Amino acid sequence: MTNLFQYKKFTLHSGGTSYFKIECDALTDQDYQTFAKILSKKIKFRKVYGIPRGGIPFENAFKEYESNDNNNLLIVDDVFTTGNSMEEAKKKFLDMGYDNIFGVVVFARNDCTEWIKPIFKMQKFFGDDV
């Protein structure tokens, strides 16, 4: 079994280094389905897009809540560190006619931009120097 929180040297997707890793492979499909069910009562969206690789299980859990009664796009990922992946995805969809684009991440290691909401946010004292 994989541990969700790991203390080891790790290369971030951004290329930086951290000694604290959040390994979302430890989350089960049921975990993602529970998050999606709770959040689907708060947000409405026509389509969901998961950031490859980490966001795909979250996307799959949200699929059943897609609705044609709006024109919003939901972008999801497992861990937010710098936000580059989310911003790149948003740029890809900007010209596709969505009324709103918003994002949800399971864990945020840093402050998110206004359009992205974390389910869990790490406090500053958990910074990458631990």
PLY file of the C-alpha trace (Angstrom):
ply
format ascii 1.0
element vertex 130
property float x
property float y
property float z
element edge 129
property int vertex1
property int vertex2
end_header
0.00 0.00 0.00
1.22 3.47 -0.90
1.30 6.17 1.77
-0.52 9.41 0.98
2.10 11.59 2.69
5.77 10.82 2.19
8.94 12.43 3.50
11.59 11.94 0.85
13.44 13.94 -1.78
11.14 14.40 -4.72
11.35 16.22 -8.06
8.22 18.27 -8.62
6.44 18.40 -11.99
7.69 22.01 -12.21
11.28 20.76 -11.99
11.83 21.98 -8.43
12.78 19.82 -5.48
10.76 19.05 -2.37
11.26 16.79 0.62
7.52 16.34 1.13
5.38 14.40 -1.31
1.63 13.99 -1.52
1.15 10.67 -3.34
-2.45 10.70 -4.54
-2.08 7.21 -5.97
-2.92 6.28 -2.37
-6.46 7.66 -2.86
-9.05 5.13 -3.98
-11.71 5.53 -6.66
-14.19 5.67 -3.76
-12.28 8.63 -2.29
-12.54 10.51 -5.60
-16.20 9.54 -6.00
-16.97 10.90 -2.53
-15.26 14.22 -3.31
-17.10 14.45 -6.64
-20.49 13.73 -5.07
-20.00 16.39 -2.38
-18.73 19.01 -4.83
-21.38 18.28 -7.47
-23.93 19.77 -5.08
-21.97 23.05 -5.13
-20.82 23.39 -8.74
-22.46 22.82 -12.12
-20.52 22.08 -15.29
-21.08 20.82 -18.80
-17.68 19.13 -19.15
-14.89 18.04 -16.83
-11.23 17.80 -17.83
-8.61 16.05 -15.70
-4.97 17.11 -15.91
-3.04 14.06 -17.15
-2.01 11.85 -15.10
-2.99 12.93 -11.59
-6.34 14.47 -12.51
-7.71 11.53 -14.50
-9.20 9.60 -11.54
-10.86 12.84 -10.38
-12.21 13.49 -13.91
-13.65 9.96 -14.04
-15.43 10.49 -10.73
-16.94 13.79 -11.91
-18.17 12.49 -15.31
-21.56 11.36 -14.02
-22.28 14.92 -12.81
-21.80 16.62 -16.18
-24.95 18.54 -17.08
-26.24 20.20 -20.24
-28.09 22.90 -18.29
-24.99 25.14 -18.20
-21.92 25.94 -20.28
-19.13 25.68 -17.69
-15.89 23.72 -17.78
-14.41 22.12 -14.67
-10.66 21.41 -14.69
-9.45 19.01 -11.98
-6.13 17.76 -10.66
-4.81 15.89 -7.66
-2.06 18.21 -6.35
-1.51 21.94 -6.96
2.06 23.15 -6.47
2.85 25.98 -8.91
-0.40 25.95 -10.88
1.34 25.72 -14.25
-0.54 22.60 -15.35
-3.90 24.11 -14.46
-3.09 27.42 -16.20
-1.91 25.60 -19.35
-5.14 23.60 -19.44
-7.24 26.73 -18.96
-5.47 28.44 -21.89
-6.22 25.41 -24.06
-9.97 25.82 -23.44
-10.31 29.64 -23.39
-11.45 29.93 -27.01
-13.95 27.06 -26.87
-16.93 29.19 -25.84
-17.37 28.15 -22.20
-19.18 30.69 -20.02
-16.96 29.90 -17.04
-13.86 27.83 -16.42
-13.09 26.84 -12.88
-10.81 24.34 -11.21
-10.72 22.02 -8.23
-7.69 20.26 -6.78
-7.60 17.70 -4.00
-4.50 19.13 -2.29
-2.88 22.56 -2.66
0.74 22.86 -1.60
0.63 26.63 -2.21
-1.90 29.41 -2.63
-4.20 28.91 -5.60
-5.35 31.56 -8.03
-8.94 32.71 -7.60
-10.44 30.35 -10.19
-9.02 27.20 -8.51
-10.45 25.84 -5.26
-8.58 23.27 -3.17
-10.36 20.64 -1.09
-7.38 20.53 1.29
-4.75 23.27 1.55
-1.36 22.84 3.19
-0.40 25.67 5.51
2.70 27.78 4.72
4.72 26.20 7.53
4.61 22.91 5.58
6.71 24.54 2.85
9.04 22.62 0.56
12.01 23.07 2.89
10.82 20.40 5.37
0 1
1 2
2 3
3 4
4 5
5 6
6 7
7 8
8 9
9 10
10 11
11 12
12 13
13 14
14 15
15 16
16 17
17 18
18 19
19 20
20 21
21 22
22 23
23 24
24 25
25 26
26 27
27 28
28 29
29 30
30 31
31 32
32 33
33 34
34 35
35 36
36 37
37 38
38 39
39 40
40 41
41 42
42 43
43 44
44 45
45 46
46 47
47 48
48 49
49 50
50 51
51 52
52 53
53 54
54 55
55 56
56 57
57 58
58 59
59 60
60 61
61 62
62 63
63 64
64 65
65 66
66 67
67 68
68 69
69 70
70 71
71 72
72 73
73 74
74 75
75 76
76 77
77 78
78 79
79 80
80 81
81 82
82 83
83 84
84 85
85 86
86 87
87 88
88 89
89 90
90 91
91 92
92 93
93 94
94 95
95 96
96 97
97 98
98 99
99 100
100 101
101 102
102 103
103 104
104 105
105 106
106 107
107 108
108 109
109 110
110 111
111 112
112 113
113 114
114 115
115 116
116 117
117 118
118 119
119 120
120 121
121 122
122 123
123 124
124 125
125 126
126 127
127 128
128 129
